[in-house]
Amino acid sequence: MAQRSDSARNLAVAVYILQALSFFVGGITGLIGVIINYVKLDDVRNTWIERHFRWQIRTFWIGLLWTVIGIVTTPLIIGWFFLLGISIWIIYRIVKGALALNEGKAPV
């Protein structure tokens, strides 16, 4: 059981890293991370790591939605503010989730 937990924790760490890297490689690593979350979600069901996976999945989808809205509205100038805001929000979620994972807690 401990090995399964360590493996799941390592996957959560890897996804947080992939999400952070997505800022530098155009989002493709974020997509890889969310695919990992969905593929391994059943393996972490009913563990404290499941909350991290769900946190990461929500971060991806909400981030994608607001990024698309921001890109579409950039000609109206307001889109730049959306992009700045969602970037800060995503960074906040990655940092908060990673810190909680490091402490052995679920993100809240």
C-alpha positions in Angstrom: 0.0 0.0 0.0 2.8 2.4 0.8 4.4 1.8 -2.6 1.1 2.5 -4.3 0.8 5.7 -2.4 4.4 6.7 -3.2 3.8 6.0 -6.9 0.6 8.1 -6.9 2.3 10.9 -5.1 5.2 10.9 -7.6 2.6 11.1 -10.4 1.0 14.1 -8.8 4.4 15.7 -8.5 5.1 15.0 -12.1 1.7 16.5 -13.2 2.4 19.7 -11.1 5.7 20.0 -12.9 4.1 19.4 -16.3 1.5 22.1 -15.5 4.3 24.5 -14.6 6.2 23.7 -17.8 3.2 24.4 -19.9 3.9 28.1 -19.5 7.1 27.6 -21.5 6.1 25.1 -24.1 2.7 26.3 -25.2 0.5 24.2 -23.0 1.3 20.8 -24.4 2.8 19.5 -21.1 -0.4 20.6 -19.4 -2.4 18.4 -21.8 -0.1 15.5 -21.1 -0.5 16.1 -17.4 -4.3 16.0 -17.5 -4.2 12.9 -19.6 -2.1 11.2 -16.9 -4.7 12.4 -14.3 -7.5 10.8 -16.2 -5.7 7.6 -17.0 -4.6 7.1 -13.4 -7.6 8.4 -11.6 -9.0 5.0 -10.8 -5.7 4.0 -9.2 -5.9 6.9 -6.7 -9.6 6.7 -6.0 -10.5 7.0 -2.3 -7.0 8.2 -1.4 -5.8 11.6 -0.4 -4.0 11.9 -3.7 -7.3 11.7 -5.5 -8.0 15.3 -4.3 -4.8 16.4 -6.0 -5.7 14.7 -9.2 -9.1 16.4 -9.2 -7.4 19.8 -8.3 -5.1 19.4 -11.3 -7.9 18.4 -13.6 -10.0 21.4 -12.6 -6.9 23.7 -12.9 -6.4 22.4 -16.5 -10.0 22.8 -17.7 -10.8 26.1 -16.1 -7.4 27.4 -17.2 -8.1 26.3 -20.8 -11.5 27.9 -20.8 -10.3 31.3 -19.6 -7.2 31.1 -21.8 -9.4 30.6 -24.9 -11.7 33.4 -23.8 -8.7 35.6 -23.2 -7.2 34.9 -26.6 -10.5 35.5 -28.4 -11.0 38.8 -26.6 -7.4 40.1 -27.0 -8.5 42.4 -29.9 -10.8 44.1 -27.4 -7.9 44.7 -25.0 -9.8 43.1 -22.1 -8.4 39.7 -23.3 -5.0 40.6 -22.1 -6.4 41.1 -18.6 -8.1 37.8 -18.8 -4.8 36.1 -19.8 -2.9 37.9 -17.0 -5.5 36.9 -14.5 -5.7 33.3 -15.5 -1.9 33.0 -15.6 -1.7 34.2 -12.0 -4.6 31.9 -11.0 -3.0 28.8 -12.6 0.4 29.6 -10.9 -1.4 30.0 -7.6 -3.1 26.6 -8.0 0.1 24.9 -9.0 2.0 26.3 -6.0 -0.8 25.8 -3.5 -1.3 22.2 -4.7 2.4 21.3 -4.8 2.9 22.8 -1.3 -0.1 20.8 0.1 1.3 17.6 -1.6 4.7 18.2 0.0 3.0 18.5 3.4 1.0 15.3 2.8 -2.3 17.1 2.7 -5.1 17.5 0.2 -5.4 20.9 -1.5 -8.3 23.1 -0.2 
